[in-house]
């Protein structure tokens, strides 16, 4: 084993044993090299390896810090006294929606219907399924073809694989959905961060980049919460036409803003719209779909098949019944009300702090006070049983994350959410040393 990995193992062991705690700062690399009797270049490789493992995070101009340990939620809940308020994962399941979902499935469980639904699926699904999804998302001037994948993530992966060869470049917002970072790594694709403002991705910044395609979240951006207005969407549509590149639009949160036309309606001939049932309904019911221009149907279908991402037929049949029977519409309407209530509560409990959020979103972006570092704040929150996500998880370029955290407010009961926000507000008002971290 190479020397730098041995040293990285030792530091990782110190973190695991609690000798180094979340928020602790490692010495500057030159001092670390002197203390360990190693070369400066070896120290740099040690720190790089620790960042790669997720043990530490580097903050430009501040140093390198031990990351907050975030055990799986199931583990935390299973341990006595270890219950965690999850403001890290966004999954909204309303108290009474299971009964609605189950009732809609009853006809599907008849023996003859079930036998058909258990046969192998296909990327194109049935005509009824395609019509149901098209009716769900189509807008004036946009009538796409529909393909199915096992999940929204698989739909995005297929779109990237279809348009960006291994080793080529994909444009994304500089702060983006972490799963896209992971998908790009698996597919051998290089991400190119594009500057954003309060309206989202800046078209002029995109045009200056040399890329094969664009992945973008124009509606309820995760994590920033921004939504492009019509002017910006039209400008971006003209930009991608001049550049002659395809666009992958992530529409996972569009159901919370149904009045907003998707970007695909502005550039229908070159936009692939990816969505799923996971946020609309529940994370365990995650049929994905792609709305694609007719000219690209076979290209995208081939990508879904070759990736092994074809949706199970039963899942597609279930989704079709939830859409056509009105179950999905009922749940979505309730979730829009729920999200608005949670945003009102968040704005009330965190009044006076710098928040960015859409009033209809299930998440918000919190720019922390200057005396807090994001990773240290995450560690302090974790000690109080609250899981939040640091900005570094969303930054395309390591070490260039804003001093912020994302709060996912969809899952805790409202009273629990309110209490957790009160704790976080009190924490942010104090100083790290008062919270037991530095």
C-alpha positions as CSV (number, residue, x, y, z in Angstrom):
1,X,0.0,0.0,0.0
2,X,1.3,3.5,-0.8
3,X,2.5,5.6,2.1
4,X,-0.1,8.3,1.7
5,X,-2.9,5.8,2.0
6,X,-1.4,4.4,5.2
7,X,-1.4,7.9,6.7
8,X,-5.0,8.5,5.5
9,X,-6.0,5.2,7.1
10,X,-4.5,6.4,10.4
11,X,-6.5,9.7,10.3
12,X,-9.7,7.9,9.3
13,X,-9.2,5.6,12.3
14,X,-8.8,8.6,14.6
15,X,-12.1,10.0,13.3
16,X,-13.8,6.6,13.7
17,X,-12.5,6.3,17.3
18,X,-13.6,9.8,18.2
19,X,-10.1,11.2,18.7
20,X,-10.9,13.6,15.9
21,X,-14.4,14.9,16.1
22,X,-16.7,16.5,13.5
23,X,-15.7,20.1,12.9
24,X,-12.1,19.6,14.1
25,X,-9.6,21.4,11.9
26,X,-6.6,19.5,10.6
27,X,-3.2,21.3,10.6
28,X,-2.1,23.1,7.4
29,X,-0.5,20.6,5.0
30,X,3.1,21.8,5.5
31,X,2.8,21.5,9.3
32,X,1.1,18.1,8.9
33,X,4.0,17.0,6.8
34,X,6.6,18.2,9.4
35,X,4.7,16.5,12.2
36,X,4.5,13.2,10.3
37,X,7.9,13.3,8.8
38,X,6.6,13.0,5.3
39,X,7.1,15.1,2.1
40,X,4.7,18.0,1.4
41,X,3.6,16.3,-1.7
42,X,2.7,13.2,0.3
43,X,0.7,15.3,2.8
44,X,-1.2,16.8,-0.1
45,X,-2.1,13.3,-1.4
46,X,-3.2,12.3,2.2
47,X,-5.6,15.3,2.4
48,X,-6.9,14.5,-1.1
49,X,-7.5,10.9,-0.2
50,X,-9.4,12.0,3.0
51,X,-11.6,14.3,0.9
52,X,-12.3,11.5,-1.6
53,X,-13.4,9.2,1.2
54,X,-15.7,11.8,2.7
55,X,-13.7,11.9,6.0
56,X,-12.8,15.6,5.7
57,X,-13.9,18.6,3.6
58,X,-11.6,21.4,2.4
59,X,-12.8,25.0,2.6
60,X,-10.9,27.6,0.5
61,X,-9.2,30.1,2.7
62,X,-10.2,28.3,5.9
63,X,-8.6,24.9,6.0
64,X,-9.5,21.3,6.2
65,X,-12.1,20.0,8.6
66,X,-13.5,16.7,9.8
67,X,-16.9,16.1,8.2
68,X,-20.0,15.5,10.3
69,X,-20.7,11.8,10.6
70,X,-24.2,11.2,9.3
71,X,-25.3,7.6,10.0
72,X,-28.2,6.1,8.0
73,X,-31.5,7.4,9.3
74,X,-32.7,3.8,10.0
75,X,-29.7,3.2,12.2
76,X,-30.2,6.4,14.1
77,X,-33.8,5.7,14.8
78,X,-33.0,2.1,15.9
79,X,-30.6,3.2,18.6
80,X,-32.1,4.2,22.0
81,X,-32.0,7.9,22.4
82,X,-30.6,8.3,18.9
83,X,-33.7,9.5,17.1
84,X,-32.9,12.0,14.3
85,X,-35.0,14.8,12.9
86,X,-34.3,14.3,9.2
87,X,-33.9,17.7,7.4
88,X,-31.5,16.1,5.0
89,X,-33.6,13.9,2.7
90,X,-36.7,15.2,0.9
91,X,-39.5,12.7,1.0
92,X,-43.0,13.8,1.6
93,X,-45.5,11.0,2.5
94,X,-48.8,12.5,3.7
95,X,-50.6,10.7,6.6
96,X,-53.6,9.5,4.7
97,X,-52.2,8.9,1.2
98,X,-51.5,5.2,1.7
99,X,-55.3,4.5,1.8
100,X,-55.8,6.4,-1.5
101,X,-52.8,4.6,-3.1
102,X,-53.9,1.2,-2.0
103,X,-57.5,1.6,-3.1
104,X,-56.4,2.6,-6.6
105,X,-54.4,-0.7,-6.8
106,X,-57.3,-3.0,-6.0
107,X,-58.3,-3.7,-9.6
108,X,-54.6,-4.4,-10.5
109,X,-54.6,-7.2,-8.0
110,X,-57.2,-9.3,-9.8
111,X,-55.6,-12.5,-11.0
112,X,-56.0,-11.9,-14.8
113,X,-54.9,-8.2,-14.6
114,X,-52.0,-9.1,-12.3
115,X,-50.8,-11.8,-14.6
116,X,-50.5,-9.3,-17.4
117,X,-48.8,-6.7,-15.2
118,X,-46.1,-9.2,-14.1
119,X,-44.8,-9.8,-17.6
120,X,-41.6,-8.1,-18.7
121,X,-41.8,-4.3,-19.1
122,X,-40.7,-2.2,-22.0
123,X,-39.2,1.2,-22.3
124,X,-42.3,2.4,-24.3
125,X,-44.9,1.1,-21.9
126,X,-48.5,0.8,-23.1
127,X,-50.4,3.4,-25.1
128,X,-52.6,4.0,-22.1
129,X,-49.5,4.6,-19.9
130,X,-47.9,7.0,-22.4
131,X,-51.2,9.0,-22.8
132,X,-51.6,9.2,-19.0
133,X,-48.1,10.6,-18.5
134,X,-48.3,12.9,-21.5
135,X,-51.6,14.3,-20.1
136,X,-49.9,14.8,-16.8
137,X,-47.0,17.0,-18.0
138,X,-47.8,18.3,-21.5
139,X,-48.3,22.0,-22.0
140,X,-49.3,24.2,-24.8
141,X,-46.8,23.9,-27.6
142,X,-45.2,20.8,-26.2
143,X,-46.5,17.3,-26.9
144,X,-43.6,14.9,-26.4
145,X,-43.1,11.2,-26.8
146,X,-43.0,9.3,-23.5
147,X,-40.5,6.6,-22.4
148,X,-40.3,4.8,-19.0
149,X,-37.4,4.1,-16.7
150,X,-37.2,2.5,-13.3
151,X,-36.7,5.9,-11.5
152,X,-36.1,9.5,-12.1
153,X,-32.4,9.0,-11.4
154,X,-32.3,6.3,-14.0
155,X,-34.1,8.5,-16.5
156,X,-31.5,11.2,-15.9
157,X,-28.7,8.7,-16.3
158,X,-30.1,7.4,-19.6
159,X,-30.3,11.0,-20.9
160,X,-26.7,11.7,-20.0
161,X,-25.5,8.4,-21.5
162,X,-27.5,9.1,-24.7
163,X,-25.9,12.5,-25.4
164,X,-22.5,12.7,-23.6
165,X,-19.9,10.2,-24.6
166,X,-17.4,9.0,-22.0
167,X,-14.7,11.7,-21.5
168,X,-16.9,14.5,-22.8
169,X,-18.3,17.5,-21.0
170,X,-21.8,18.1,-19.5
171,X,-22.8,21.6,-18.4
172,X,-24.6,21.9,-15.0
173,X,-25.4,24.7,-12.5
174,X,-22.4,25.3,-10.3
175,X,-24.5,24.2,-7.3
176,X,-26.4,21.1,-8.5
177,X,-28.2,17.9,-7.5
178,X,-25.6,15.6,-5.9
179,X,-26.9,12.5,-7.7
180,X,-25.9,14.0,-11.0
181,X,-22.3,14.4,-9.7
182,X,-22.3,10.7,-8.9
183,X,-23.9,9.7,-12.2
184,X,-21.3,11.7,-14.2
185,X,-18.5,9.9,-12.3
186,X,-19.9,6.5,-13.1
187,X,-20.5,7.4,-16.8
188,X,-17.0,8.9,-17.2
189,X,-18.5,12.4,-17.9
190,X,-16.8,15.6,-16.9
191,X,-19.1,18.2,-15.3
192,X,-18.7,21.9,-16.3
193,X,-20.1,24.3,-13.6
194,X,-22.1,27.2,-15.0
195,X,-22.6,30.4,-13.0
196,X,-26.1,31.2,-11.7
197,X,-28.0,34.1,-10.3
198,X,-31.4,34.5,-8.5
199,X,-33.1,33.4,-11.7
200,X,-31.0,30.3,-12.2
201,X,-28.5,29.4,-14.9
202,X,-27.0,32.4,-16.8
203,X,-27.3,31.9,-20.6
204,X,-24.2,34.0,-21.3
205,X,-22.1,31.9,-19.0
206,X,-23.3,28.7,-20.7
207,X,-22.5,30.0,-24.2
208,X,-18.9,30.6,-23.1
209,X,-18.5,26.9,-22.3
210,X,-17.6,24.1,-24.7
211,X,-20.0,21.2,-23.8
212,X,-21.9,18.4,-25.4
213,X,-25.2,18.9,-23.4
214,X,-26.8,20.8,-20.5
215,X,-28.4,19.4,-17.4
216,X,-30.6,22.0,-15.7
217,X,-33.2,22.4,-13.0
218,X,-35.2,25.5,-14.0
219,X,-38.2,24.9,-11.6
220,X,-37.6,24.8,-7.8
221,X,-33.9,24.3,-8.2
222,X,-32.4,21.8,-5.7
223,X,-31.0,23.1,-3.5
224,X,-31.2,26.8,-4.3
225,X,-35.0,27.0,-4.6
226,X,-34.9,29.4,-7.6
227,X,-37.4,29.2,-10.5
228,X,-36.5,30.7,-13.9
229,X,-39.0,33.3,-15.2
230,X,-40.3,33.2,-18.7
231,X,-37.8,35.8,-20.0
232,X,-34.8,33.7,-18.7
233,X,-36.3,30.5,-20.2
234,X,-36.7,32.1,-23.6
235,X,-33.1,33.5,-23.5
236,X,-31.8,30.0,-22.5
237,X,-33.8,28.4,-25.3
238,X,-32.2,30.7,-27.9
239,X,-28.7,30.1,-26.4
240,X,-28.9,26.3,-26.6
241,X,-30.2,26.6,-30.2
242,X,-27.2,28.7,-31.2
243,X,-24.9,26.2,-29.4
244,X,-26.8,23.2,-31.0
245,X,-26.8,21.2,-27.8
246,X,-29.4,19.0,-26.2
247,X,-30.9,19.9,-22.8
248,X,-31.8,17.5,-20.0
249,X,-34.4,19.2,-17.9
250,X,-34.9,17.8,-14.3
251,X,-38.6,18.2,-13.6
252,X,-38.9,16.3,-10.4
253,X,-40.4,19.2,-8.4
254,X,-42.5,20.8,-11.2
255,X,-45.7,19.3,-9.7
256,X,-45.4,21.9,-6.9
257,X,-45.6,24.7,-9.4
258,X,-48.1,23.4,-12.0
259,X,-48.7,26.9,-13.4
260,X,-45.1,27.2,-14.6
261,X,-44.4,26.0,-18.2
262,X,-41.4,23.6,-18.3
263,X,-38.3,24.7,-20.2
264,X,-39.1,21.9,-22.7
265,X,-42.1,24.0,-23.9
266,X,-39.6,26.8,-24.9
267,X,-37.2,24.4,-26.7
268,X,-39.3,21.3,-27.5
269,X,-37.1,20.1,-30.3
270,X,-34.0,19.7,-28.2
271,X,-35.1,19.1,-24.6
272,X,-35.5,15.8,-22.7
273,X,-37.7,16.2,-19.6
274,X,-37.0,13.7,-16.8
275,X,-39.5,13.2,-13.9
276,X,-40.8,10.4,-11.7
277,X,-43.4,9.4,-9.2
278,X,-41.1,9.5,-6.2
279,X,-41.7,13.1,-5.2
280,X,-45.2,13.3,-6.7
281,X,-46.4,10.3,-4.8
282,X,-43.8,8.5,-2.6
283,X,-40.1,7.4,-2.8
284,X,-41.0,3.8,-2.7
285,X,-43.2,4.2,-5.8
286,X,-40.6,5.5,-8.1
287,X,-41.5,4.9,-11.7
288,X,-39.5,7.3,-13.9
289,X,-40.3,8.8,-17.3
290,X,-38.7,10.7,-20.0
291,X,-40.6,13.1,-22.3
292,X,-38.6,13.4,-25.5
293,X,-38.7,14.9,-28.9
294,X,-40.0,12.4,-31.5
295,X,-36.7,12.5,-33.4
296,X,-34.8,11.3,-30.3
297,X,-37.2,8.5,-29.2
298,X,-35.1,5.6,-30.3
299,X,-31.9,7.1,-29.2
300,X,-33.2,7.6,-25.6
301,X,-34.9,4.2,-25.7
302,X,-31.6,2.5,-26.6
303,X,-29.9,4.3,-23.7
304,X,-32.5,3.1,-21.2
305,X,-32.3,-0.5,-22.5
306,X,-28.5,-0.6,-22.6
307,X,-28.2,0.7,-19.0
308,X,-30.6,-1.9,-17.7
309,X,-33.0,0.9,-16.6
310,X,-36.3,-0.3,-18.1
311,X,-39.2,0.1,-15.6
312,X,-41.0,-3.0,-14.3
313,X,-44.3,-3.4,-16.0
314,X,-46.2,-3.6,-12.7
315,X,-44.8,-0.2,-11.6
316,X,-45.9,1.4,-14.9
317,X,-49.4,-0.1,-14.7
318,X,-49.7,1.1,-11.1
319,X,-48.6,4.6,-12.0
320,X,-51.1,4.7,-14.9
321,X,-53.9,3.8,-12.5
322,X,-52.8,6.4,-10.0
323,X,-52.8,9.1,-12.8
324,X,-56.0,8.2,-14.6
325,X,-58.0,7.4,-11.5
326,X,-57.4,10.8,-9.9
327,X,-55.3,9.5,-7.0
328,X,-52.2,11.4,-8.1
329,X,-54.0,14.6,-8.6
330,X,-55.5,14.4,-5.1
331,X,-52.1,13.7,-3.5
332,X,-50.3,16.4,-5.5
333,X,-52.9,19.0,-4.5
334,X,-52.5,18.1,-0.8
335,X,-48.7,18.2,-1.1
336,X,-48.8,21.7,-2.6
337,X,-50.8,22.9,0.5
338,X,-48.4,21.0,2.8
339,X,-45.3,22.4,1.2
340,X,-46.7,26.0,1.5
341,X,-47.5,25.5,5.2
342,X,-44.0,24.1,5.9
343,X,-42.4,27.1,4.1
344,X,-44.5,29.5,6.1
345,X,-43.4,27.7,9.3
346,X,-39.7,27.8,8.2
347,X,-39.8,31.5,7.4
348,X,-41.4,32.2,10.7
349,X,-39.0,30.2,12.9
350,X,-35.9,31.4,11.0
351,X,-36.9,35.0,10.6
352,X,-33.9,37.3,10.6
353,X,-31.6,34.8,8.8
354,X,-30.7,34.8,5.1
355,X,-33.0,32.1,3.5
356,X,-33.6,31.4,-0.2
357,X,-36.7,29.5,-0.9
358,X,-39.7,29.3,-3.1
359,X,-42.9,29.6,-1.0
360,X,-44.2,26.3,-2.6
361,X,-41.0,24.3,-2.3
362,X,-40.1,21.4,0.1
363,X,-36.6,22.7,0.7
364,X,-34.7,26.0,1.4
365,X,-31.1,27.3,1.2
366,X,-29.8,28.9,4.4
367,X,-26.8,31.2,4.1
368,X,-25.2,30.9,7.5
369,X,-24.0,33.7,9.7
370,X,-20.3,34.5,9.1
371,X,-19.2,33.1,12.4
372,X,-20.3,29.6,11.4
373,X,-18.8,27.2,8.9
374,X,-21.2,24.9,7.1
375,X,-19.5,21.7,8.1
376,X,-19.2,22.8,11.7
377,X,-22.9,23.8,11.8
378,X,-23.9,20.4,10.4
379,X,-21.8,18.8,13.2
380,X,-23.4,20.9,15.9
381,X,-26.9,20.2,14.5
382,X,-26.2,16.5,14.4
383,X,-25.2,16.6,18.1
384,X,-28.7,17.9,18.8
385,X,-30.3,15.1,16.7
386,X,-31.0,17.1,13.6
387,X,-29.6,16.1,10.2
388,X,-29.0,18.9,7.6
389,X,-26.9,19.0,4.4
390,X,-23.8,21.2,3.9
391,X,-23.4,23.2,0.7
392,X,-20.3,21.1,-0.2
393,X,-22.6,18.2,-1.1
394,X,-24.0,20.2,-4.0
395,X,-20.9,22.0,-5.2
396,X,-19.5,20.8,-8.5
397,X,-16.0,22.1,-7.7
398,X,-14.7,20.7,-4.4
399,X,-13.6,23.4,-1.9
400,X,-15.8,26.1,-3.6
401,X,-19.0,25.7,-1.8
402,X,-20.9,28.7,-0.3
403,X,-21.2,28.9,3.5
404,X,-24.7,27.5,3.5
405,X,-26.8,24.4,4.3
406,X,-29.9,23.0,2.7
407,X,-32.9,22.2,4.8
408,X,-35.3,19.6,3.5
409,X,-38.6,20.3,5.4
410,X,-40.9,17.7,3.9
411,X,-40.7,14.7,6.2
412,X,-41.0,15.5,9.9
413,X,-44.4,16.2,11.4
414,X,-45.1,19.9,11.6
415,X,-44.7,20.2,15.4
416,X,-41.4,18.3,15.2
417,X,-40.3,20.5,12.3
418,X,-41.1,23.6,14.2
419,X,-39.1,22.4,17.3
420,X,-36.1,21.5,15.1
421,X,-36.1,24.9,13.4
422,X,-36.2,26.6,16.8
423,X,-33.2,24.6,17.9
424,X,-31.3,25.5,14.7
425,X,-32.2,29.2,15.0
426,X,-30.8,29.2,18.6
427,X,-27.7,27.4,17.4
428,X,-27.1,29.8,14.6
429,X,-27.6,32.8,16.9
430,X,-24.8,31.5,19.1
431,X,-21.1,30.8,18.4
432,X,-19.5,27.4,17.5
433,X,-17.4,27.4,20.8
434,X,-20.7,27.8,22.8
435,X,-22.1,24.8,20.9
436,X,-19.2,22.5,21.7
437,X,-17.6,22.7,18.3
438,X,-14.9,24.9,16.9
